[in-house]
Amino acid sequence: SELSLSQLAGRRLIAPFSPQRLRGRYEKALKKVRAPLLETIETNSSANILGCVRAGLGVAILEPVTGWGMPLAGVAIRPIQEDIPYFFGVITPQGRQISSAAQALVEALADAAAHLLPGFERLTASEHPRIMRIINQN
């Protein structure tokens, strides 16, 4: 079932270390719904975040690739009501044709993401400037 970030108020949050990246967007979203946290435990990987949650140390807001793509026994993954943009991509050399094997890998990743990630949307390379604006405004 879907949760609101406001339901995290008073809980301990397990969060990624870097405030300049996704962590900053999490904190902004939590402030917007006025969900003050008990405290925060920081770690540098999503796998560590999942391990801390499984150990009962707190709750987490996790990027969807790990949350949905690497389920961990004993950890419940729930979608949130609030929209926190998350982007990931495939980088290829500019101006060069990629091999058929590389193109097949790109297609397999897109298919897996469409199957595993709720709300997944595949964007074209031409969308990169718009995506960077979205990331930097948050």
VENPESUL-V950552 format. One record per run of one state. SS is the DSSP state (A for helix, B for strand, O for the rest). FROM is the first residue (numbers start at 0). TO is the last residue. Records with the same first field share a line. If there is no record, write none. Layout:
SS: FROM-TO  FROM-TO
This chain:
O: 0-1  3-3  8-10  16-20  32-37  43-44  54-57  60-62  69-78  80-98  116-123  137-137
B: 2-2  11-15  38-42  58-59  79-79
A: 4-7  21-31  45-53  63-68  99-115  124-136
